[in-house]
Amino acid sequence: MLLPIFSLLVLSCIVCSSSAQGPPSPGYYPSSKISPISFNQGFRNLWGPQHQRLDQGSLTIWLDSNSGSGFKSLHSYRSGYFGAAIKLQPGYTAGVITSLYLSNNQEHPGNHDEIDIEFLGTTLDKPYVLQTNVYIRGSGDGNIIGREMRFHLWFDPTQDFHNYAVLWKPSEIIFFVDDVPIRRYPRKSDATFPSRPMYVYGSIWDASSWATEDGKYKANYNYQPFIGRYKNFKLQGCTSQSSSSCQPTSASPSGFGSLSPQQFRAMQWVQNNYMVYYYCHDPRRDHTLIPEC
């Protein structure tokens, strides 16, 4: 009986190590086509200025029992590539959200669009959840119709900086982690796709009511301050003032309208191994409100 058990152990180790190695190469690295900018070249503080510090190109924002902090791009965009390298706080971070997102909620209160990268804080024994989400025309206001896809990551996001980005084109939205596409949200109809200009935001804030296991675990300020670090900001897009001929950067090598087959394989690997929630597969959701599923 020893041999079959040994064989199973070897097999499980092979599976573990292949998963631990991370995703297959996407073969194309859109972030390498875009030069980084300094924080002040592209952003300004929006709130919590006393909880924000710039040091040699790295931005630190933090949340304590007094306040969190947020920043906003100087321009609004109607398409483009938007990213930053982010390093998260280790330890107990339940209830805390660290984010990079696009929104026009200040221009269209009660009827806004949004594209989110949100890190949902966690307890000491569990990994962070990376939530991607898309809101269209007020579906995030009151009547919450989120389009969430959530992931664990194939690395520890508290140990080092990793690059996270959104590519928003007129035909699709693609979310990237270290240039690996993890989600593609195609334009299936005008009603299910954001098309109005949006600003780029980042923030750290207390979302205890829902962030960690639907609000089961709250922010615990015995662990404060909760810190988010950002650097290597990348903004390349068509602003509201750009000419109609302006085109966002490409997600893939020339010749592909969307992702290349190699990029699709890498994305499929991530979704097969690390996706933990997909709204289209949630039986609790009212699918008449999410026709794109």
C-alpha positions in Angstrom: 0.0 0.0 0.0 3.0 2.3 0.5 3.7 2.7 -3.2 0.3 4.1 -4.2 0.2 6.5 -1.3 3.8 7.7 -2.2 2.7 8.1 -5.8 -0.3 10.2 -4.7 2.0 12.4 -2.6 4.3 12.9 -5.5 1.4 13.7 -7.8 -0.1 16.2 -5.3 3.3 17.8 -4.9 3.6 18.2 -8.7 0.2 19.8 -8.8 1.1 22.1 -5.9 4.4 23.1 -7.5 2.8 23.8 -10.9 0.3 26.0 -9.2 2.9 27.6 -7.0 5.0 28.6 -10.1 2.4 31.0 -11.1 0.5 31.4 -14.4 1.9 30.6 -17.8 3.6 33.5 -19.5 1.1 35.8 -21.3 3.7 36.5 -23.9 2.9 40.2 -24.0 3.5 42.9 -21.4 1.4 46.0 -22.0 2.8 47.8 -18.9 6.3 47.7 -20.5 4.9 49.9 -23.4 4.0 52.7 -20.9 6.4 55.0 -19.0 5.6 55.5 -15.4 4.8 59.0 -14.1 5.2 60.5 -10.6 2.2 60.9 -8.4 2.1 64.7 -8.8 2.2 64.4 -12.6 -1.1 62.5 -12.7 -2.9 62.8 -9.3 -3.8 64.9 -6.3 -5.0 64.2 -2.8 -8.8 64.0 -2.6 -9.4 63.4 1.1 -7.4 62.6 4.2 -4.3 64.7 3.4 -2.9 64.1 6.8 -3.0 60.3 6.1 -1.0 60.5 2.9 2.8 60.7 2.4 5.0 61.0 -0.7 8.6 59.6 -0.4 10.9 59.2 -3.4 8.2 58.4 -5.8 6.3 56.1 -3.5 2.9 57.1 -2.1 1.8 55.8 1.3 -1.8 56.2 2.5 -3.2 54.9 5.7 -6.3 54.3 7.7 -6.7 54.7 11.4 -9.6 55.4 13.8 -9.6 59.0 12.7 -9.6 58.8 8.9 -8.5 57.0 5.8 -7.2 58.7 2.6 -7.9 58.9 -1.1 -6.4 60.4 -4.3 -7.8 61.3 -7.7 -6.4 61.8 -11.2 -6.0 65.3 -12.6 -7.9 64.4 -15.7 -10.9 62.3 -16.6 -10.6 59.6 -19.3 -12.9 57.9 -21.7 -10.6 55.0 -22.3 -7.0 53.9 -21.5 -4.6 51.9 -19.5 -4.5 52.7 -15.7 -2.2 51.0 -13.3 0.1 51.1 -10.3 2.4 48.9 -8.3 0.8 48.3 -4.9 2.0 46.6 -1.7 -0.5 45.6 0.9 -0.5 45.5 4.7 0.2 42.1 6.3 -1.6 40.8 9.4 -5.2 41.5 10.4 -6.8 43.8 7.9 -10.4 42.7 7.9 -12.9 45.3 7.0 -10.3 47.5 5.2 -10.3 48.1 1.5 -7.3 49.2 -0.5 -8.2 50.2 -4.0 -7.4 51.5 -7.5 -10.5 52.3 -9.6 -12.2 54.5 -12.2 -15.4 56.3 -11.4 -17.6 59.3 -12.3 -19.6 59.3 -9.1 -18.7 63.0 -8.4 -20.0 64.0 -11.8 -23.1 61.7 -11.8 -24.1 61.1 -8.1 -26.8 58.5 -7.9 -26.2 57.4 -11.5 -22.5 56.7 -11.8 -20.2 54.2 -13.6 -17.2 52.5 -12.0 -14.4 50.0 -12.7 -12.8 48.6 -9.6 -9.7 46.8 -8.4 -10.3 46.3 -4.7 -8.2 44.4 -2.1 -10.6 43.1 0.5 -8.8 42.9 3.9 -8.6 39.6 5.7 -8.1 37.8 9.0 -4.7 36.4 10.1 -5.3 32.9 8.7 -6.7 33.8 5.3 -5.3 35.4 2.1 -6.4 38.7 0.6 -9.3 38.7 -1.9 -8.8 40.8 -5.1 -12.2 42.0 -6.2 -12.8 43.2 -9.7 -16.1 44.9 -10.4 -18.0 47.0 -13.0 -20.9 49.3 -12.3 -23.0 50.9 -15.0 -25.2 54.0 -14.8 -26.2 53.9 -11.2 -26.1 50.2 -10.6 -23.8 50.9 -7.7 -26.1 53.6 -6.2 -28.8 52.2 -3.9 -29.8 49.4 -6.2 -26.5 47.5 -6.1 -25.9 45.5 -9.3 -22.3 44.6 -9.0 -20.5 42.5 -11.6 -17.9 41.0 -9.3 -15.2 38.5 -10.1 -13.0 37.7 -7.1 -9.6 36.0 -6.9 -7.0 34.9 -4.5 -3.5 35.6 -5.8 -0.7 33.2 -6.6 1.8 35.3 -4.5 1.7 37.1 -1.2 0.7 40.7 -2.0 2.1 42.0 1.3 5.7 40.9 0.6 6.5 43.1 -2.4 5.0 45.5 -4.9 3.0 44.0 -7.8 1.5 45.7 -10.8 -2.3 45.9 -11.1 -4.0 47.6 -14.0 -7.2 48.2 -15.9 -7.4 48.5 -19.7 -10.6 50.2 -20.6 -11.4 50.2 -24.4 -14.6 51.0 -26.2 -15.1 47.2 -26.8 -13.9 45.6 -23.6 -12.4 46.0 -20.1 -9.4 43.8 -19.1 -7.9 43.5 -15.6 -4.2 42.7 -15.3 -2.0 41.5 -12.5 1.7 41.7 -13.3 0.6 41.9 -17.0 -1.3 38.6 -16.7 -4.9 39.2 -17.8 -7.2 37.8 -15.1 -10.6 39.0 -16.4 -12.0 40.3 -19.6 -15.4 42.1 -19.6 -16.6 42.5 -23.1 -19.1 45.1 -24.4 -22.2 43.1 -25.1 -24.6 46.0 -25.1 -24.6 49.8 -24.4 -26.7 49.1 -21.3 -24.1 46.8 -19.7 -20.9 48.8 -20.5 -19.5 52.0 -19.1 -18.9 54.7 -21.7 -18.9 58.0 -19.9 -15.6 59.7 -18.9 -14.2 58.6 -15.5 -11.4 59.8 -13.2 -8.9 57.4 -11.7 -8.9 57.0 -7.9 -7.1 55.2 -5.1 -8.1 54.9 -1.5 -7.9 53.1 1.8 -11.1 53.0 3.9 -13.2 51.2 6.4 -15.8 49.0 4.7 -16.5 46.8 7.7 -20.2 46.3 6.7 -19.3 44.1 3.8 -15.6 43.8 2.9 -14.6 40.6 4.7 -16.8 37.6 4.4 -19.9 39.8 4.0 -19.2 41.8 7.0 -18.6 38.9 9.4 -15.2 40.4 10.4 -14.8 44.1 11.1 -11.9 46.5 11.1 -10.1 46.2 14.4 -8.2 49.4 15.3 -6.0 47.6 17.7 -4.1 46.8 14.6 -3.9 50.4 13.2 -2.6 52.0 11.1 -3.6 50.1 8.0 -1.2 51.0 5.2 -1.4 50.9 1.4 1.7 51.7 -0.6 1.6 52.7 -4.3 4.3 53.5 -6.9 5.0 53.1 -10.6 1.9 54.9 -11.6 0.8 54.5 -15.2 -1.8 56.6 -17.0 -2.1 56.4 -20.7 -5.5 57.1 -22.2 -7.8 59.3 -24.1 -9.0 62.2 -21.9 -12.3 63.9 -22.2 -10.5 66.6 -24.4 -8.7 64.1 -26.7 -9.7 64.0 -30.3 -12.1 61.3 -31.5 -9.2 59.6 -33.3 -7.4 58.9 -30.0 -7.0 55.2 -29.4 -6.1 53.5 -26.1 -3.0 51.3 -25.8 -3.3 47.7 -27.1 -3.8 44.8 -24.7 -2.1 42.4 -27.0 0.5 42.0 -29.8 -0.5 43.6 -33.2 -2.9 41.5 -35.2 -5.2 40.6 -32.3 -8.3 42.7 -31.7 -8.4 41.4 -28.1 -6.2 39.1 -26.1 -3.9 36.7 -28.0 -4.4 32.9 -27.6 -1.4 32.9 -25.2 -2.9 35.6 -23.1 -6.3 33.8 -23.0 -4.5 30.6 -21.8 -2.8 32.6 -19.0 -6.2 34.1 -18.0 -7.9 30.7 -18.1 -5.2 29.4 -15.8 -5.8 32.1 -13.3 -9.6 31.7 -13.4 -9.3 27.9 -13.1 -6.9 28.0 -10.2 -7.6 31.3 -8.3 -11.1 32.6 -9.0 -13.2 32.3 -5.8 -16.4 34.1 -6.9 -18.1 35.0 -10.2 -21.4 36.9 -10.1 -22.8 35.1 -13.2 -22.6 31.8 -11.3 -24.2 33.0 -8.2 -27.7 31.5 -7.8 -28.7 34.2 -5.3 -28.5 36.9 -8.0 -31.5 38.1 -10.0 -30.3 37.3 -13.5 -32.8 39.5 -15.1 -30.7 42.4 -13.8 -27.5 41.0 -15.4 -28.5 40.1 -18.9 -24.8 39.9 -20.1 -24.5 36.6 -18.1 
